[in-house]
Amino acid sequence: MAPKVRAGLTPAQKYELCVLRSKHPNLKLSDFAELPKCPRRPDGRTLPLLSLSEHIKGWKEKVLESQPLGMYE
């Protein structure tokens, strides 16, 4: 049996997630995960809260930085 391949978020997706967080800074993480624009697993379930928390850690600084290269070319 082949192992499952886990696809992670791209740098652009992580940046967009931080931008989304900047628009909803006071929303509980569980409610944030339910937002329609929040990325989901391939089967449609929300991302695990621990993973989501890691992706948006330091979101204020990431939003102030420049967008990842190749994002809007």
CHARMM internal coordinates of N, CA and C (Angstrom, degrees):
IC EDIT
DIST 1 N 1 CA 1.4498
DIST 1 CA 1 C 1.5247
ANGL 1 N 1 CA 1 C 108.51
DIST 1 C 2 N 1.3132
ANGL 1 CA 1 C 2 N 116.73
DIHE 1 N 1 CA 1 C 2 N 128.70
DIST 2 N 2 CA 1.4576
ANGL 1 C 2 N 2 CA 121.81
DIHE 1 CA 1 C 2 N 2 CA -179.26
DIST 2 CA 2 C 1.5276
ANGL 2 N 2 CA 2 C 110.00
DIHE 1 C 2 N 2 CA 2 C -75.74
DIST 2 C 3 N 1.3376
ANGL 2 CA 2 C 3 N 116.87
DIHE 2 N 2 CA 2 C 3 N 142.66
DIST 3 N 3 CA 1.4676
ANGL 2 C 3 N 3 CA 119.01
DIHE 2 CA 2 C 3 N 3 CA 177.94
DIST 3 CA 3 C 1.5299
ANGL 3 N 3 CA 3 C 110.37
DIHE 2 C 3 N 3 CA 3 C -68.75
DIST 3 C 4 N 1.3209
ANGL 3 CA 3 C 4 N 115.77
DIHE 3 N 3 CA 3 C 4 N 151.11
DIST 4 N 4 CA 1.4630
ANGL 3 C 4 N 4 CA 120.32
DIHE 3 CA 3 C 4 N 4 CA 178.10
DIST 4 CA 4 C 1.5192
ANGL 4 N 4 CA 4 C 109.06
DIHE 3 C 4 N 4 CA 4 C -70.60
DIST 4 C 5 N 1.2964
ANGL 4 CA 4 C 5 N 115.58
DIHE 4 N 4 CA 4 C 5 N 137.95
DIST 5 N 5 CA 1.4541
ANGL 4 C 5 N 5 CA 120.93
DIHE 4 CA 4 C 5 N 5 CA 177.47
DIST 5 CA 5 C 1.5188
ANGL 5 N 5 CA 5 C 107.76
DIHE 4 C 5 N 5 CA 5 C -93.06
DIST 5 C 6 N 1.2998
ANGL 5 CA 5 C 6 N 116.05
DIHE 5 N 5 CA 5 C 6 N 125.11
DIST 6 N 6 CA 1.4523
ANGL 5 C 6 N 6 CA 120.78
DIHE 5 CA 5 C 6 N 6 CA 178.95
DIST 6 CA 6 C 1.5160
ANGL 6 N 6 CA 6 C 108.76
DIHE 5 C 6 N 6 CA 6 C -99.38
DIST 6 C 7 N 1.2913
ANGL 6 CA 6 C 7 N 115.64
DIHE 6 N 6 CA 6 C 7 N 122.76
DIST 7 N 7 CA 1.4587
ANGL 6 C 7 N 7 CA 120.61
DIHE 6 CA 6 C 7 N 7 CA 178.41
DIST 7 CA 7 C 1.5229
ANGL 7 N 7 CA 7 C 108.38
DIHE 6 C 7 N 7 CA 7 C -94.19
DIST 7 C 8 N 1.3051
ANGL 7 CA 7 C 8 N 116.71
DIHE 7 N 7 CA 7 C 8 N 122.97
DIST 8 N 8 CA 1.4498
ANGL 7 C 8 N 8 CA 120.89
DIHE 7 CA 7 C 8 N 8 CA 178.36
DIST 8 CA 8 C 1.5160
ANGL 8 N 8 CA 8 C 111.16
DIHE 7 C 8 N 8 CA 8 C -88.55
DIST 8 C 9 N 1.3036
ANGL 8 CA 8 C 9 N 115.31
DIHE 8 N 8 CA 8 C 9 N 174.08
DIST 9 N 9 CA 1.4565
ANGL 8 C 9 N 9 CA 120.02
DIHE 8 CA 8 C 9 N 9 CA 177.51
DIST 9 CA 9 C 1.5210
ANGL 9 N 9 CA 9 C 109.64
DIHE 8 C 9 N 9 CA 9 C -79.58
DIST 9 C 10 N 1.3000
ANGL 9 CA 9 C 10 N 116.45
DIHE 9 N 9 CA 9 C 10 N 143.70
DIST 10 N 10 CA 1.4590
ANGL 9 C 10 N 10 CA 121.44
DIHE 9 CA 9 C 10 N 10 CA 176.19
DIST 10 CA 10 C 1.5261
ANGL 10 N 10 CA 10 C 108.94
DIHE 9 C 10 N 10 CA 10 C -75.27
DIST 10 C 11 N 1.3365
ANGL 10 CA 10 C 11 N 117.95
DIHE 10 N 10 CA 10 C 11 N 163.00
DIST 11 N 11 CA 1.4685
ANGL 10 C 11 N 11 CA 119.43
DIHE 10 CA 10 C 11 N 11 CA 175.79
DIST 11 CA 11 C 1.5351
ANGL 11 N 11 CA 11 C 111.91
DIHE 10 C 11 N 11 CA 11 C -56.36
DIST 11 C 12 N 1.3228
ANGL 11 CA 11 C 12 N 117.19
DIHE 11 N 11 CA 11 C 12 N -37.08
DIST 12 N 12 CA 1.4635
ANGL 11 C 12 N 12 CA 120.45
DIHE 11 CA 11 C 12 N 12 CA 179.27
DIST 12 CA 12 C 1.5284
ANGL 12 N 12 CA 12 C 110.48
DIHE 11 C 12 N 12 CA 12 C -65.30
DIST 12 C 13 N 1.3271
ANGL 12 CA 12 C 13 N 117.27
DIHE 12 N 12 CA 12 C 13 N -41.27
DIST 13 N 13 CA 1.4615
ANGL 12 C 13 N 13 CA 120.57
DIHE 12 CA 12 C 13 N 13 CA 179.05
DIST 13 CA 13 C 1.5323
ANGL 13 N 13 CA 13 C 110.99
DIHE 12 C 13 N 13 CA 13 C -66.22
DIST 13 C 14 N 1.3135
ANGL 13 CA 13 C 14 N 116.60
DIHE 13 N 13 CA 13 C 14 N -38.00
DIST 14 N 14 CA 1.4618
ANGL 13 C 14 N 14 CA 120.00
DIHE 13 CA 13 C 14 N 14 CA 178.35
DIST 14 CA 14 C 1.5196
ANGL 14 N 14 CA 14 C 110.42
DIHE 13 C 14 N 14 CA 14 C -66.02
DIST 14 C 15 N 1.3350
ANGL 14 CA 14 C 15 N 116.37
DIHE 14 N 14 CA 14 C 15 N -40.32
DIST 15 N 15 CA 1.4613
ANGL 14 C 15 N 15 CA 120.30
DIHE 14 CA 14 C 15 N 15 CA 177.49
DIST 15 CA 15 C 1.5252
ANGL 15 N 15 CA 15 C 109.97
DIHE 14 C 15 N 15 CA 15 C -62.60
DIST 15 C 16 N 1.3215
ANGL 15 CA 15 C 16 N 117.33
DIHE 15 N 15 CA 15 C 16 N -47.10
DIST 16 N 16 CA 1.4674
ANGL 15 C 16 N 16 CA 121.34
DIHE 15 CA 15 C 16 N 16 CA 179.66
DIST 16 CA 16 C 1.5296
ANGL 16 N 16 CA 16 C 110.55
DIHE 15 C 16 N 16 CA 16 C -61.42
DIST 16 C 17 N 1.3106
ANGL 16 CA 16 C 17 N 117.54
DIHE 16 N 16 CA 16 C 17 N -34.73
DIST 17 N 17 CA 1.4515
ANGL 16 C 17 N 17 CA 121.73
DIHE 16 CA 16 C 17 N 17 CA 177.40
DIST 17 CA 17 C 1.5310
ANGL 17 N 17 CA 17 C 110.04
DIHE 16 C 17 N 17 CA 17 C -65.24
DIST 17 C 18 N 1.3149
ANGL 17 CA 17 C 18 N 116.91
DIHE 17 N 17 CA 17 C 18 N -40.03
DIST 18 N 18 CA 1.4629
ANGL 17 C 18 N 18 CA 121.10
DIHE 17 CA 17 C 18 N 18 CA 177.65
DIST 18 CA 18 C 1.5304
ANGL 18 N 18 CA 18 C 110.68
DIHE 17 C 18 N 18 CA 18 C -67.52
DIST 18 C 19 N 1.3305
ANGL 18 CA 18 C 19 N 116.98
DIHE 18 N 18 CA 18 C 19 N -37.77
DIST 19 N 19 CA 1.4658
ANGL 18 C 19 N 19 CA 120.83
DIHE 18 CA 18 C 19 N 19 CA 176.64
DIST 19 CA 19 C 1.5289
ANGL 19 N 19 CA 19 C 109.45
DIHE 18 C 19 N 19 CA 19 C -63.80
DIST 19 C 20 N 1.3218
ANGL 19 CA 19 C 20 N 116.34
DIHE 19 N 19 CA 19 C 20 N -42.73
DIST 20 N 20 CA 1.4659
ANGL 19 C 20 N 20 CA 120.75
DIHE 19 CA 19 C 20 N 20 CA 177.66
DIST 20 CA 20 C 1.5264
ANGL 20 N 20 CA 20 C 109.91
DIHE 19 C 20 N 20 CA 20 C -61.27
DIST 20 C 21 N 1.3194
ANGL 20 CA 20 C 21 N 117.11
DIHE 20 N 20 CA 20 C 21 N -41.30
DIST 21 N 21 CA 1.4639
ANGL 20 C 21 N 21 CA 120.57
DIHE 20 CA 20 C 21 N 21 CA 178.63
DIST 21 CA 21 C 1.5145
ANGL 21 N 21 CA 21 C 110.68
DIHE 20 C 21 N 21 CA 21 C -63.17
DIST 21 C 22 N 1.3295
ANGL 21 CA 21 C 22 N 117.42
DIHE 21 N 21 CA 21 C 22 N -36.98
DIST 22 N 22 CA 1.4641
ANGL 21 C 22 N 22 CA 120.40
DIHE 21 CA 21 C 22 N 22 CA 179.82
DIST 22 CA 22 C 1.5286
ANGL 22 N 22 CA 22 C 111.34
DIHE 21 C 22 N 22 CA 22 C -64.65
DIST 22 C 23 N 1.3196
ANGL 22 CA 22 C 23 N 116.72
DIHE 22 N 22 CA 22 C 23 N -24.38
DIST 23 N 23 CA 1.4667
ANGL 22 C 23 N 23 CA 120.92
DIHE 22 CA 22 C 23 N 23 CA 177.86
DIST 23 CA 23 C 1.5256
ANGL 23 N 23 CA 23 C 111.82
DIHE 22 C 23 N 23 CA 23 C -83.29
DIST 23 C 24 N 1.3352
ANGL 23 CA 23 C 24 N 116.76
DIHE 23 N 23 CA 23 C 24 N -16.99
DIST 24 N 24 CA 1.4677
ANGL 23 C 24 N 24 CA 122.72
DIHE 23 CA 23 C 24 N 24 CA -178.49
DIST 24 CA 24 C 1.5308
ANGL 24 N 24 CA 24 C 109.57
DIHE 23 C 24 N 24 CA 24 C -136.76
DIST 24 C 25 N 1.3534
ANGL 24 CA 24 C 25 N 117.74
DIHE 24 N 24 CA 24 C 25 N 59.04
DIST 25 N 25 CA 1.4689
ANGL 24 C 25 N 25 CA 119.50
DIHE 24 CA 24 C 25 N 25 CA -172.49
DIST 25 CA 25 C 1.5264
ANGL 25 N 25 CA 25 C 115.49
DIHE 24 C 25 N 25 CA 25 C -68.16
DIST 25 C 26 N 1.3134
ANGL 25 CA 25 C 26 N 118.14
DIHE 25 N 25 CA 25 C 26 N -24.65
DIST 26 N 26 CA 1.4628
ANGL 25 C 26 N 26 CA 120.13
DIHE 25 CA 25 C 26 N 26 CA -175.43
DIST 26 CA 26 C 1.5245
ANGL 26 N 26 CA 26 C 113.51
DIHE 25 C 26 N 26 CA 26 C -102.27
DIST 26 C 27 N 1.3113
ANGL 26 CA 26 C 27 N 116.69
DIHE 26 N 26 CA 26 C 27 N 4.09
DIST 27 N 27 CA 1.4629
ANGL 26 C 27 N 27 CA 121.16
DIHE 26 CA 26 C 27 N 27 CA -179.71
DIST 27 CA 27 C 1.5224
ANGL 27 N 27 CA 27 C 109.37
DIHE 26 C 27 N 27 CA 27 C -74.70
DIST 27 C 28 N 1.3302
ANGL 27 CA 27 C 28 N 116.13
DIHE 27 N 27 CA 27 C 28 N 134.91
DIST 28 N 28 CA 1.4692
ANGL 27 C 28 N 28 CA 119.08
DIHE 27 CA 27 C 28 N 28 CA 176.32
DIST 28 CA 28 C 1.5201
ANGL 28 N 28 CA 28 C 108.68
DIHE 27 C 28 N 28 CA 28 C -58.33
DIST 28 C 29 N 1.3190
ANGL 28 CA 28 C 29 N 116.30
DIHE 28 N 28 CA 28 C 29 N 147.37
DIST 29 N 29 CA 1.4605
ANGL 28 C 29 N 29 CA 121.27
DIHE 28 CA 28 C 29 N 29 CA -176.04
DIST 29 CA 29 C 1.5288
ANGL 29 N 29 CA 29 C 111.68
DIHE 28 C 29 N 29 CA 29 C -58.23
DIST 29 C 30 N 1.3110
ANGL 29 CA 29 C 30 N 117.63
DIHE 29 N 29 CA 29 C 30 N -39.28
DIST 30 N 30 CA 1.4678
ANGL 29 C 30 N 30 CA 120.39
DIHE 29 CA 29 C 30 N 30 CA 179.79
DIST 30 CA 30 C 1.5289
ANGL 30 N 30 CA 30 C 111.08
DIHE 29 C 30 N 30 CA 30 C -65.33
DIST 30 C 31 N 1.3283
ANGL 30 CA 30 C 31 N 117.24
DIHE 30 N 30 CA 30 C 31 N -36.19
DIST 31 N 31 CA 1.4668
ANGL 30 C 31 N 31 CA 120.84
DIHE 30 CA 30 C 31 N 31 CA 177.10
DIST 31 CA 31 C 1.5273
ANGL 31 N 31 CA 31 C 110.67
DIHE 30 C 31 N 31 CA 31 C -74.51
DIST 31 C 32 N 1.3252
ANGL 31 CA 31 C 32 N 116.11
DIHE 31 N 31 CA 31 C 32 N -36.16
DIST 32 N 32 CA 1.4657
ANGL 31 C 32 N 32 CA 121.23
DIHE 31 CA 31 C 32 N 32 CA 177.24
DIST 32 CA 32 C 1.5269
ANGL 32 N 32 CA 32 C 110.48
DIHE 31 C 32 N 32 CA 32 C -60.51
DIST 32 C 33 N 1.3221
ANGL 32 CA 32 C 33 N 116.30
DIHE 32 N 32 CA 32 C 33 N -40.90
DIST 33 N 33 CA 1.4704
ANGL 32 C 33 N 33 CA 121.38
DIHE 32 CA 32 C 33 N 33 CA -179.57
DIST 33 CA 33 C 1.5222
ANGL 33 N 33 CA 33 C 111.49
DIHE 32 C 33 N 33 CA 33 C -62.99
DIST 33 C 34 N 1.3223
ANGL 33 CA 33 C 34 N 117.80
DIHE 33 N 33 CA 33 C 34 N -24.76
DIST 34 N 34 CA 1.4644
ANGL 33 C 34 N 34 CA 122.30
DIHE 33 CA 33 C 34 N 34 CA -178.61
DIST 34 CA 34 C 1.5284
ANGL 34 N 34 CA 34 C 113.24
DIHE 33 C 34 N 34 CA 34 C -84.91
DIST 34 C 35 N 1.3225
ANGL 34 CA 34 C 35 N 118.12
DIHE 34 N 34 CA 34 C 35 N -8.35
DIST 35 N 35 CA 1.4639
ANGL 34 C 35 N 35 CA 120.04
DIHE 34 CA 34 C 35 N 35 CA -179.96
DIST 35 CA 35 C 1.5291
ANGL 35 N 35 CA 35 C 110.31
DIHE 34 C 35 N 35 CA 35 C -59.51
DIST 35 C 36 N 1.3255
ANGL 35 CA 35 C 36 N 117.76
DIHE 35 N 35 CA 35 C 36 N 140.94
DIST 36 N 36 CA 1.4728
ANGL 35 C 36 N 36 CA 120.41
DIHE 35 CA 35 C 36 N 36 CA -178.60
DIST 36 CA 36 C 1.5338
ANGL 36 N 36 CA 36 C 113.97
DIHE 35 C 36 N 36 CA 36 C -58.20
DIST 36 C 37 N 1.3323
ANGL 36 CA 36 C 37 N 118.07
DIHE 36 N 36 CA 36 C 37 N -31.69
DIST 37 N 37 CA 1.4671
ANGL 36 C 37 N 37 CA 120.33
DIHE 36 CA 36 C 37 N 37 CA -178.05
DIST 37 CA 37 C 1.5308
ANGL 37 N 37 CA 37 C 113.06
DIHE 36 C 37 N 37 CA 37 C -86.31
DIST 37 C 38 N 1.3167
ANGL 37 CA 37 C 38 N 116.97
DIHE 37 N 37 CA 37 C 38 N -5.24
DIST 38 N 38 CA 1.4624
ANGL 37 C 38 N 38 CA 120.10
DIHE 37 CA 37 C 38 N 38 CA 179.36
DIST 38 CA 38 C 1.5259
ANGL 38 N 38 CA 38 C 108.62
DIHE 37 C 38 N 38 CA 38 C -74.87
DIST 38 C 39 N 1.3424
ANGL 38 CA 38 C 39 N 118.26
DIHE 38 N 38 CA 38 C 39 N 133.24
DIST 39 N 39 CA 1.4693
ANGL 38 C 39 N 39 CA 119.97
DIHE 38 CA 38 C 39 N 39 CA -179.52
DIST 39 CA 39 C 1.5276
ANGL 39 N 39 CA 39 C 111.60
DIHE 38 C 39 N 39 CA 39 C -60.14
DIST 39 C 40 N 1.3065
ANGL 39 CA 39 C 40 N 114.49
DIHE 39 N 39 CA 39 C 40 N 152.74
DIST 40 N 40 CA 1.4633
ANGL 39 C 40 N 40 CA 121.08
DIHE 39 CA 39 C 40 N 40 CA -179.17
DIST 40 CA 40 C 1.5238
ANGL 40 N 40 CA 40 C 110.18
DIHE 39 C 40 N 40 CA 40 C -129.00
DIST 40 C 41 N 1.3044
ANGL 40 CA 40 C 41 N 114.75
DIHE 40 N 40 CA 40 C 41 N 167.76
DIST 41 N 41 CA 1.4570
ANGL 40 C 41 N 41 CA 121.52
DIHE 40 CA 40 C 41 N 41 CA 174.98
DIST 41 CA 41 C 1.5309
ANGL 41 N 41 CA 41 C 108.42
DIHE 40 C 41 N 41 CA 41 C -69.73
DIST 41 C 42 N 1.3284
ANGL 41 CA 41 C 42 N 117.52
DIHE 41 N 41 CA 41 C 42 N 161.19
DIST 42 N 42 CA 1.4682
ANGL 41 C 42 N 42 CA 120.07
DIHE 41 CA 41 C 42 N 42 CA 179.38
DIST 42 CA 42 C 1.5304
ANGL 42 N 42 CA 42 C 113.93
DIHE 41 C 42 N 42 CA 42 C -55.59
DIST 42 C 43 N 1.3349
ANGL 42 CA 42 C 43 N 117.01
DIHE 42 N 42 CA 42 C 43 N -29.24
DIST 43 N 43 CA 1.4669
ANGL 42 C 43 N 43 CA 119.32
DIHE 42 CA 42 C 43 N 43 CA 179.91
DIST 43 CA 43 C 1.5265
ANGL 43 N 43 CA 43 C 113.07
DIHE 42 C 43 N 43 CA 43 C -86.57
DIST 43 C 44 N 1.3336
ANGL 43 CA 43 C 44 N 117.17
DIHE 43 N 43 CA 43 C 44 N 3.21
DIST 44 N 44 CA 1.4650
ANGL 43 C 44 N 44 CA 121.24
DIHE 43 CA 43 C 44 N 44 CA 176.06
DIST 44 CA 44 C 1.5140
ANGL 44 N 44 CA 44 C 115.19
DIHE 43 C 44 N 44 CA 44 C 95.85
DIST 44 C 45 N 1.3336
ANGL 44 CA 44 C 45 N 117.47
DIHE 44 N 44 CA 44 C 45 N -9.75
DIST 45 N 45 CA 1.4616
ANGL 44 C 45 N 45 CA 119.15
DIHE 44 CA 44 C 45 N 45 CA 178.72
DIST 45 CA 45 C 1.5274
ANGL 45 N 45 CA 45 C 109.86
DIHE 44 C 45 N 45 CA 45 C -73.83
DIST 45 C 46 N 1.3269
ANGL 45 CA 45 C 46 N 115.87
DIHE 45 N 45 CA 45 C 46 N 158.22
DIST 46 N 46 CA 1.4592
ANGL 45 C 46 N 46 CA 120.05
DIHE 45 CA 45 C 46 N 46 CA 178.19
DIST 46 CA 46 C 1.5252
ANGL 46 N 46 CA 46 C 109.92
DIHE 45 C 46 N 46 CA 46 C -68.51
DIST 46 C 47 N 1.3147
ANGL 46 CA 46 C 47 N 115.99
DIHE 46 N 46 CA 46 C 47 N 158.23
DIST 47 N 47 CA 1.4632
ANGL 46 C 47 N 47 CA 120.65
DIHE 46 CA 46 C 47 N 47 CA 175.51
DIST 47 CA 47 C 1.5251
ANGL 47 N 47 CA 47 C 109.13
DIHE 46 C 47 N 47 CA 47 C -66.29
DIST 47 C 48 N 1.3111
ANGL 47 CA 47 C 48 N 117.83
DIHE 47 N 47 CA 47 C 48 N 150.02
DIST 48 N 48 CA 1.4696
ANGL 47 C 48 N 48 CA 119.27
DIHE 47 CA 47 C 48 N 48 CA 175.26
DIST 48 CA 48 C 1.5363
ANGL 48 N 48 CA 48 C 109.20
DIHE 47 C 48 N 48 CA 48 C -60.03
DIST 48 C 49 N 1.3170
ANGL 48 CA 48 C 49 N 116.98
DIHE 48 N 48 CA 48 C 49 N 139.80
DIST 49 N 49 CA 1.4641
ANGL 48 C 49 N 49 CA 120.38
DIHE 48 CA 48 C 49 N 49 CA -176.18
DIST 49 CA 49 C 1.5220
ANGL 49 N 49 CA 49 C 112.15
DIHE 48 C 49 N 49 CA 49 C -60.40
DIST 49 C 50 N 1.3188
ANGL 49 CA 49 C 50 N 117.82
DIHE 49 N 49 CA 49 C 50 N -34.36
DIST 50 N 50 CA 1.4631
ANGL 49 C 50 N 50 CA 120.21
DIHE 49 CA 49 C 50 N 50 CA 178.74
DIST 50 CA 50 C 1.5260
ANGL 50 N 50 CA 50 C 110.51
DIHE 49 C 50 N 50 CA 50 C -64.55
DIST 50 C 51 N 1.3359
ANGL 50 CA 50 C 51 N 117.16
DIHE 50 N 50 CA 50 C 51 N -42.85
DIST 51 N 51 CA 1.4669
ANGL 50 C 51 N 51 CA 120.77
DIHE 50 CA 50 C 51 N 51 CA 177.89
DIST 51 CA 51 C 1.5203
ANGL 51 N 51 CA 51 C 110.81
DIHE 50 C 51 N 51 CA 51 C -65.94
DIST 51 C 52 N 1.3106
ANGL 51 CA 51 C 52 N 115.89
DIHE 51 N 51 CA 51 C 52 N -43.64
DIST 52 N 52 CA 1.4561
ANGL 51 C 52 N 52 CA 120.86
DIHE 51 CA 51 C 52 N 52 CA 179.80
DIST 52 CA 52 C 1.5254
ANGL 52 N 52 CA 52 C 110.56
DIHE 51 C 52 N 52 CA 52 C -60.63
DIST 52 C 53 N 1.3128
ANGL 52 CA 52 C 53 N 115.45
DIHE 52 N 52 CA 52 C 53 N -42.79
DIST 53 N 53 CA 1.4595
ANGL 52 C 53 N 53 CA 121.17
DIHE 52 CA 52 C 53 N 53 CA 178.61
DIST 53 CA 53 C 1.5282
ANGL 53 N 53 CA 53 C 111.02
DIHE 52 C 53 N 53 CA 53 C -60.36
DIST 53 C 54 N 1.3321
ANGL 53 CA 53 C 54 N 116.90
DIHE 53 N 53 CA 53 C 54 N -42.15
DIST 54 N 54 CA 1.4658
ANGL 53 C 54 N 54 CA 120.89
DIHE 53 CA 53 C 54 N 54 CA 178.80
DIST 54 CA 54 C 1.5276
ANGL 54 N 54 CA 54 C 111.28
DIHE 53 C 54 N 54 CA 54 C -65.40
DIST 54 C 55 N 1.3315
ANGL 54 CA 54 C 55 N 117.17
DIHE 54 N 54 CA 54 C 55 N -38.92
DIST 55 N 55 CA 1.4632
ANGL 54 C 55 N 55 CA 120.78
DIHE 54 CA 54 C 55 N 55 CA -178.57
DIST 55 CA 55 C 1.5245
ANGL 55 N 55 CA 55 C 112.51
DIHE 54 C 55 N 55 CA 55 C -66.83
DIST 55 C 56 N 1.3303
ANGL 55 CA 55 C 56 N 117.40
DIHE 55 N 55 CA 55 C 56 N -32.67
DIST 56 N 56 CA 1.4701
ANGL 55 C 56 N 56 CA 119.25
DIHE 55 CA 55 C 56 N 56 CA -176.58
DIST 56 CA 56 C 1.5255
ANGL 56 N 56 CA 56 C 112.89
DIHE 55 C 56 N 56 CA 56 C -101.35
DIST 56 C 57 N 1.3305
ANGL 56 CA 56 C 57 N 116.39
DIHE 56 N 56 CA 56 C 57 N 3.90
DIST 57 N 57 CA 1.4639
ANGL 56 C 57 N 57 CA 119.42
DIHE 56 CA 56 C 57 N 57 CA 177.45
DIST 57 CA 57 C 1.5342
ANGL 57 N 57 CA 57 C 108.84
DIHE 56 C 57 N 57 CA 57 C -58.14
DIST 57 C 58 N 1.3096
ANGL 57 CA 57 C 58 N 117.05
DIHE 57 N 57 CA 57 C 58 N 129.23
DIST 58 N 58 CA 1.4609
ANGL 57 C 58 N 58 CA 121.76
DIHE 57 CA 57 C 58 N 58 CA -179.35
DIST 58 CA 58 C 1.5212
ANGL 58 N 58 CA 58 C 113.02
DIHE 57 C 58 N 58 CA 58 C 73.03
DIST 58 C 59 N 1.3317
ANGL 58 CA 58 C 59 N 117.16
DIHE 58 N 58 CA 58 C 59 N 28.78
DIST 59 N 59 CA 1.4616
ANGL 58 C 59 N 59 CA 121.12
DIHE 58 CA 58 C 59 N 59 CA -174.66
DIST 59 CA 59 C 1.5179
ANGL 59 N 59 CA 59 C 112.99
DIHE 58 C 59 N 59 CA 59 C -59.94
DIST 59 C 60 N 1.3285
ANGL 59 CA 59 C 60 N 118.33
DIHE 59 N 59 CA 59 C 60 N -34.18
DIST 60 N 60 CA 1.4740
ANGL 59 C 60 N 60 CA 120.17
DIHE 59 CA 59 C 60 N 60 CA -179.25
DIST 60 CA 60 C 1.5221
ANGL 60 N 60 CA 60 C 110.66
DIHE 59 C 60 N 60 CA 60 C -60.91
DIST 60 C 61 N 1.3294
ANGL 60 CA 60 C 61 N 116.53
DIHE 60 N 60 CA 60 C 61 N -45.64
DIST 61 N 61 CA 1.4559
ANGL 60 C 61 N 61 CA 121.00
DIHE 60 CA 60 C 61 N 61 CA -179.38
DIST 61 CA 61 C 1.5324
ANGL 61 N 61 CA 61 C 110.78
DIHE 60 C 61 N 61 CA 61 C -68.77
DIST 61 C 62 N 1.3275
ANGL 61 CA 61 C 62 N 116.54
DIHE 61 N 61 CA 61 C 62 N -40.49
DIST 62 N 62 CA 1.4618
ANGL 61 C 62 N 62 CA 120.08
DIHE 61 CA 61 C 62 N 62 CA -178.34
DIST 62 CA 62 C 1.5183
ANGL 62 N 62 CA 62 C 111.67
DIHE 61 C 62 N 62 CA 62 C -64.49
DIST 62 C 63 N 1.3259
ANGL 62 CA 62 C 63 N 117.71
DIHE 62 N 62 CA 62 C 63 N -36.47
DIST 63 N 63 CA 1.4605
ANGL 62 C 63 N 63 CA 121.09
DIHE 62 CA 62 C 63 N 63 CA 179.60
DIST 63 CA 63 C 1.5268
ANGL 63 N 63 CA 63 C 110.41
DIHE 62 C 63 N 63 CA 63 C -68.13
DIST 63 C 64 N 1.3261
ANGL 63 CA 63 C 64 N 116.33
DIHE 63 N 63 CA 63 C 64 N -34.69
DIST 64 N 64 CA 1.4621
ANGL 63 C 64 N 64 CA 120.12
DIHE 63 CA 63 C 64 N 64 CA 179.74
DIST 64 CA 64 C 1.5245
ANGL 64 N 64 CA 64 C 112.45
DIHE 63 C 64 N 64 CA 64 C -73.53
DIST 64 C 65 N 1.3344
ANGL 64 CA 64 C 65 N 116.81
DIHE 64 N 64 CA 64 C 65 N -25.04
DIST 65 N 65 CA 1.4627
ANGL 64 C 65 N 65 CA 120.79
DIHE 64 CA 64 C 65 N 65 CA 177.68
DIST 65 CA 65 C 1.5220
ANGL 65 N 65 CA 65 C 108.83
DIHE 64 C 65 N 65 CA 65 C -72.63
DIST 65 C 66 N 1.3035
ANGL 65 CA 65 C 66 N 115.79
DIHE 65 N 65 CA 65 C 66 N 170.04
DIST 66 N 66 CA 1.4658
ANGL 65 C 66 N 66 CA 118.97
DIHE 65 CA 65 C 66 N 66 CA 178.91
DIST 66 CA 66 C 1.5122
ANGL 66 N 66 CA 66 C 109.82
DIHE 65 C 66 N 66 CA 66 C -73.59
DIST 66 C 67 N 1.3102
ANGL 66 CA 66 C 67 N 115.34
DIHE 66 N 66 CA 66 C 67 N 158.92
DIST 67 N 67 CA 1.4649
ANGL 66 C 67 N 67 CA 122.00
DIHE 66 CA 66 C 67 N 67 CA 178.48
DIST 67 CA 67 C 1.5271
ANGL 67 N 67 CA 67 C 109.30
DIHE 66 C 67 N 67 CA 67 C -65.99
DIST 67 C 68 N 1.3158
ANGL 67 CA 67 C 68 N 117.17
DIHE 67 N 67 CA 67 C 68 N 151.36
DIST 68 N 68 CA 1.4723
ANGL 67 C 68 N 68 CA 119.36
DIHE 67 CA 67 C 68 N 68 CA 176.85
DIST 68 CA 68 C 1.5288
ANGL 68 N 68 CA 68 C 110.86
DIHE 67 C 68 N 68 CA 68 C -59.10
DIST 68 C 69 N 1.3089
ANGL 68 CA 68 C 69 N 116.38
DIHE 68 N 68 CA 68 C 69 N 144.35
DIST 69 N 69 CA 1.4711
ANGL 68 C 69 N 69 CA 121.03
DIHE 68 CA 68 C 69 N 69 CA 179.76
DIST 69 CA 69 C 1.5153
ANGL 69 N 69 CA 69 C 111.18
DIHE 68 C 69 N 69 CA 69 C -58.11
DIST 69 C 70 N 1.3213
ANGL 69 CA 69 C 70 N 115.50
DIHE 69 N 69 CA 69 C 70 N 142.07
DIST 70 N 70 CA 1.4564
ANGL 69 C 70 N 70 CA 121.06
DIHE 69 CA 69 C 70 N 70 CA 176.58
DIST 70 CA 70 C 1.5130
ANGL 70 N 70 CA 70 C 113.61
DIHE 69 C 70 N 70 CA 70 C 81.69
DIST 70 C 71 N 1.3072
ANGL 70 CA 70 C 71 N 117.45
DIHE 70 N 70 CA 70 C 71 N 5.28
DIST 71 N 71 CA 1.4526
ANGL 70 C 71 N 71 CA 118.84
DIHE 70 CA 70 C 71 N 71 CA -175.26
DIST 71 CA 71 C 1.5070
ANGL 71 N 71 CA 71 C 112.92
DIHE 70 C 71 N 71 CA 71 C -72.46
DIST 71 C 72 N 1.3111
ANGL 71 CA 71 C 72 N 117.86
DIHE 71 N 71 CA 71 C 72 N -40.42
DIST 72 N 72 CA 1.4583
ANGL 71 C 72 N 72 CA 120.48
DIHE 71 CA 71 C 72 N 72 CA -176.27
DIST 72 CA 72 C 1.5166
ANGL 72 N 72 CA 72 C 111.71
DIHE 71 C 72 N 72 CA 72 C -127.23
DIST 72 C 73 N 1.2984
ANGL 72 CA 72 C 73 N 116.51
DIHE 72 N 72 CA 72 C 73 N 40.89
DIST 73 N 73 CA 1.4634
ANGL 72 C 73 N 73 CA 119.66
DIHE 72 CA 72 C 73 N 73 CA -179.98
DIST 73 CA 73 C 1.4947
ANGL 73 N 73 CA 73 C 110.84
DIHE 72 C 73 N 73 CA 73 C -87.86
END
COOR INIT
IC SEED 1 N 1 CA 1 C
IC BUILD
